[in-house]
């Protein structure tokens, strides 16, 4: 082999007996933690979200290095399904406009929320999920599930978010023009709790991309990997995803950002 590769025998034996480099040792330690996070997520997250979790833990590592290690050892996330969805024409109540204008950034918590409804299929029928997401922290601050997508389900989700809100300053709540969000009961509930209603334009799904993005990740990482026999089974699994997986990750990310800001100041 040495003659074929034009390498001296002494050089080969020196390479074999050479101790492992510091970089290789660091990669082994990093790979071990990557495997643990990947297993904890149920094999769902890919390199971008893996990198976010590692940084949130205080690990100083680049995205390319994480992606390289994961690819080398066959560690990958759950692929995204691409599909389109047709919209429907609805009206926007008078006096309500799009306050976000696709600006999904927020400098403080409880200033901008987004909400939407999605459906989950079970062998007992459809389960509908409504969430309220804080654009500052990306936390699901309110959620509700029911076998009917009515205004009461939506109001329960917003009620949870209002109950957890810090302070009484007005907060913008953006939604699409679904009948649940245009209903009189829903609009009156927002008005009585200092919540400013904001609504998307007709046929512009990108106006609520932040909420649509959460649903896409939820389904790719959890729902599409399960077969729910009952509505209760789906409820329990979605609760587990929101409260034991998604929200703790977002809280760690916010805590990391706060530490970095304090260091800079």
PyMOL commands that set and color helices and strands:
alter all, ss='L'
color gray80, all
select helices_A, chain A and resi 2-5+9-17+22-40+47-56+63-72+151-164+179-182+184-192+205-221+223-225+231-264
alter helices_A, ss='H'
color red, helices_A
select strands_A, chain A and resi 112-122+125-134+140-146+171-175+195-199
alter strands_A, ss='S'
color yellow, strands_A
deselect
rebuild
show_as cartoon
